[in-house]
Amino acid sequence: MTTRRAKARTGNGNGTAILFYGTLSGGTKLTRDSCVREKKSFVVLDAKLISESAAAAAIVRFVDENEIQVLNVAGPRLSGWRRGGMRLRWGWWGK
């Protein structure tokens, strides 16, 4: 069953970037499952396996190839991936 939070992440845009570290679980997995069920475009990126620059390039490619107008970004709560939350807050993707 999809949670309200996961539904909101996929319902607000026409594409979702899903970020996680190591194991896709909890609400982040529900978000992915919701994208599949609703046939919405998504990209899943494991920060344990991909560099920041490669992740940024993958997201840009995903947005371009799928003509994404509104991109949702999903991932674990701050308590589930503290370093990831800090990366996103302080501009992981660079400027």
DRENNUVO-991406 format. One record per residue (C-alpha): residue number from 1; x negated, y negated, z. Coordinates in steps of 0.001 Angstrom, whole numbers. Layout:
BEGIN
<node><nr>NUM</nr><xx>X</xx><yy>Y</yy><zz>Z</zz></node>
...
# end
This chain:
BEGIN
<node><nr>1</nr><xx>0</xx><yy>0</yy><zz>0</zz></node>
<node><nr>2</nr><xx>-1304</xx><yy>-3461</yy><zz>-878</zz></node>
<node><nr>3</nr><xx>-1747</xx><yy>-5938</yy><zz>1934</zz></node>
<node><nr>4</nr><xx>-416</xx><yy>-9474</yy><zz>1580</zz></node>
<node><nr>5</nr><xx>-3983</xx><yy>-10787</yy><zz>1660</zz></node>
<node><nr>6</nr><xx>-5161</xx><yy>-8489</yy><zz>-1159</zz></node>
<node><nr>7</nr><xx>-2047</xx><yy>-9299</yy><zz>-3185</zz></node>
<node><nr>8</nr><xx>-2726</xx><yy>-13020</yy><zz>-2797</zz></node>
<node><nr>9</nr><xx>-6270</xx><yy>-12586</yy><zz>-4093</zz></node>
<node><nr>10</nr><xx>-5158</xx><yy>-10894</yy><zz>-7289</zz></node>
<node><nr>11</nr><xx>-1926</xx><yy>-12807</yy><zz>-7771</zz></node>
<node><nr>12</nr><xx>-3413</xx><yy>-16297</yy><zz>-7949</zz></node>
<node><nr>13</nr><xx>-5628</xx><yy>-15881</yy><zz>-10988</zz></node>
<node><nr>14</nr><xx>-6175</xx><yy>-13895</yy><zz>-14119</zz></node>
<node><nr>15</nr><xx>-9456</xx><yy>-12331</yy><zz>-12970</zz></node>
<node><nr>16</nr><xx>-11183</xx><yy>-11287</yy><zz>-9754</zz></node>
<node><nr>17</nr><xx>-14858</xx><yy>-10964</yy><zz>-8828</zz></node>
<node><nr>18</nr><xx>-15227</xx><yy>-8461</yy><zz>-5992</zz></node>
<node><nr>19</nr><xx>-18426</xx><yy>-8682</yy><zz>-3956</zz></node>
<node><nr>20</nr><xx>-19532</xx><yy>-6174</yy><zz>-1335</zz></node>
<node><nr>21</nr><xx>-22637</xx><yy>-4636</yy><zz>191</zz></node>
<node><nr>22</nr><xx>-23152</xx><yy>-896</yy><zz>94</zz></node>
<node><nr>23</nr><xx>-19640</xx><yy>485</yy><zz>594</zz></node>
<node><nr>24</nr><xx>-16404</xx><yy>-769</yy><zz>-894</zz></node>
<node><nr>25</nr><xx>-13870</xx><yy>-478</yy><zz>1933</zz></node>
<node><nr>26</nr><xx>-10997</xx><yy>-2072</yy><zz>3821</zz></node>
<node><nr>27</nr><xx>-9295</xx><yy>-5098</yy><zz>2317</zz></node>
<node><nr>28</nr><xx>-12000</xx><yy>-5400</yy><zz>-336</zz></node>
<node><nr>29</nr><xx>-11158</xx><yy>-1902</yy><zz>-1600</zz></node>
<node><nr>30</nr><xx>-7454</xx><yy>-2737</yy><zz>-1427</zz></node>
<node><nr>31</nr><xx>-8126</xx><yy>-5792</yy><zz>-3592</zz></node>
<node><nr>32</nr><xx>-9844</xx><yy>-3602</yy><zz>-6200</zz></node>
<node><nr>33</nr><xx>-6989</xx><yy>-1085</yy><zz>-6049</zz></node>
<node><nr>34</nr><xx>-4495</xx><yy>-3924</yy><zz>-6466</zz></node>
<node><nr>35</nr><xx>-6327</xx><yy>-5153</yy><zz>-9586</zz></node>
<node><nr>36</nr><xx>-6178</xx><yy>-1648</yy><zz>-11056</zz></node>
<node><nr>37</nr><xx>-2501</xx><yy>-1212</yy><zz>-10200</zz></node>
<node><nr>38</nr><xx>-1542</xx><yy>-4635</yy><zz>-11570</zz></node>
<node><nr>39</nr><xx>-3775</xx><yy>-4231</yy><zz>-14649</zz></node>
<node><nr>40</nr><xx>-5704</xx><yy>-7413</yy><zz>-13845</zz></node>
<node><nr>41</nr><xx>-9276</xx><yy>-7974</yy><zz>-14985</zz></node>
<node><nr>42</nr><xx>-11953</xx><yy>-7547</yy><zz>-12329</zz></node>
<node><nr>43</nr><xx>-15676</xx><yy>-7072</yy><zz>-11870</zz></node>
<node><nr>44</nr><xx>-17160</xx><yy>-5251</yy><zz>-8861</zz></node>
<node><nr>45</nr><xx>-20661</xx><yy>-6204</yy><zz>-7703</zz></node>
<node><nr>46</nr><xx>-22641</xx><yy>-4392</yy><zz>-5019</zz></node>
<node><nr>47</nr><xx>-25133</xx><yy>-6872</yy><zz>-3554</zz></node>
<node><nr>48</nr><xx>-27199</xx><yy>-3938</yy><zz>-2326</zz></node>
<node><nr>49</nr><xx>-27904</xx><yy>-2944</yy><zz>-5944</zz></node>
<node><nr>50</nr><xx>-27955</xx><yy>-6233</yy><zz>-7868</zz></node>
<node><nr>51</nr><xx>-29981</xx><yy>-9422</yy><zz>-7552</zz></node>
<node><nr>52</nr><xx>-28311</xx><yy>-12779</yy><zz>-7029</zz></node>
<node><nr>53</nr><xx>-29242</xx><yy>-13961</yy><zz>-10535</zz></node>
<node><nr>54</nr><xx>-27971</xx><yy>-10737</yy><zz>-12127</zz></node>
<node><nr>55</nr><xx>-24706</xx><yy>-11027</yy><zz>-10159</zz></node>
<node><nr>56</nr><xx>-24272</xx><yy>-14620</yy><zz>-11313</zz></node>
<node><nr>57</nr><xx>-24910</xx><yy>-13589</yy><zz>-14932</zz></node>
<node><nr>58</nr><xx>-22423</xx><yy>-10715</yy><zz>-14604</zz></node>
<node><nr>59</nr><xx>-19727</xx><yy>-13066</yy><zz>-13305</zz></node>
<node><nr>60</nr><xx>-20348</xx><yy>-15619</yy><zz>-16073</zz></node>
<node><nr>61</nr><xx>-20187</xx><yy>-12827</yy><zz>-18670</zz></node>
<node><nr>62</nr><xx>-16978</xx><yy>-11455</yy><zz>-17083</zz></node>
<node><nr>63</nr><xx>-15333</xx><yy>-14905</yy><zz>-17133</zz></node>
<node><nr>64</nr><xx>-16352</xx><yy>-15527</yy><zz>-20756</zz></node>
<node><nr>65</nr><xx>-15423</xx><yy>-12089</yy><zz>-22099</zz></node>
<node><nr>66</nr><xx>-12022</xx><yy>-12079</yy><zz>-20379</zz></node>
<node><nr>67</nr><xx>-11242</xx><yy>-15780</yy><zz>-20942</zz></node>
<node><nr>68</nr><xx>-10664</xx><yy>-16242</yy><zz>-17221</zz></node>
<node><nr>69</nr><xx>-9053</xx><yy>-19572</yy><zz>-16346</zz></node>
<node><nr>70</nr><xx>-8675</xx><yy>-18997</yy><zz>-12595</zz></node>
<node><nr>71</nr><xx>-11225</xx><yy>-16703</yy><zz>-10937</zz></node>
<node><nr>72</nr><xx>-10452</xx><yy>-15148</yy><zz>-7570</zz></node>
<node><nr>73</nr><xx>-13410</xx><yy>-14078</yy><zz>-5452</zz></node>
<node><nr>74</nr><xx>-12924</xx><yy>-11272</yy><zz>-2953</zz></node>
<node><nr>75</nr><xx>-15165</xx><yy>-9567</yy><zz>-450</zz></node>
<node><nr>76</nr><xx>-15474</xx><yy>-8412</yy><zz>3126</zz></node>
<node><nr>77</nr><xx>-14595</xx><yy>-10675</yy><zz>6009</zz></node>
<node><nr>78</nr><xx>-17448</xx><yy>-12607</yy><zz>7520</zz></node>
<node><nr>79</nr><xx>-17542</xx><yy>-10076</yy><zz>10370</zz></node>
<node><nr>80</nr><xx>-18014</xx><yy>-7268</yy><zz>7840</zz></node>
<node><nr>81</nr><xx>-20844</xx><yy>-8867</yy><zz>5868</zz></node>
<node><nr>82</nr><xx>-22229</xx><yy>-11849</yy><zz>7715</zz></node>
<node><nr>83</nr><xx>-25100</xx><yy>-12470</yy><zz>5306</zz></node>
<node><nr>84</nr><xx>-22727</xx><yy>-12353</yy><zz>2342</zz></node>
<node><nr>85</nr><xx>-20469</xx><yy>-14966</yy><zz>3905</zz></node>
<node><nr>86</nr><xx>-23422</xx><yy>-17252</yy><zz>4427</zz></node>
<node><nr>87</nr><xx>-24591</xx><yy>-16730</yy><zz>840</zz></node>
<node><nr>88</nr><xx>-21189</xx><yy>-17662</yy><zz>-529</zz></node>
<node><nr>89</nr><xx>-20783</xx><yy>-20627</yy><zz>1797</zz></node>
<node><nr>90</nr><xx>-24200</xx><yy>-22074</yy><zz>948</zz></node>
<node><nr>91</nr><xx>-24089</xx><yy>-21472</yy><zz>-2789</zz></node>
<node><nr>92</nr><xx>-25422</xx><yy>-17967</yy><zz>-3401</zz></node>
<node><nr>93</nr><xx>-25121</xx><yy>-18525</yy><zz>-7130</zz></node>
<node><nr>94</nr><xx>-27534</xx><yy>-21451</yy><zz>-7186</zz></node>
<node><nr>95</nr><xx>-27154</xx><yy>-24818</yy><zz>-8832</zz></node>
# end
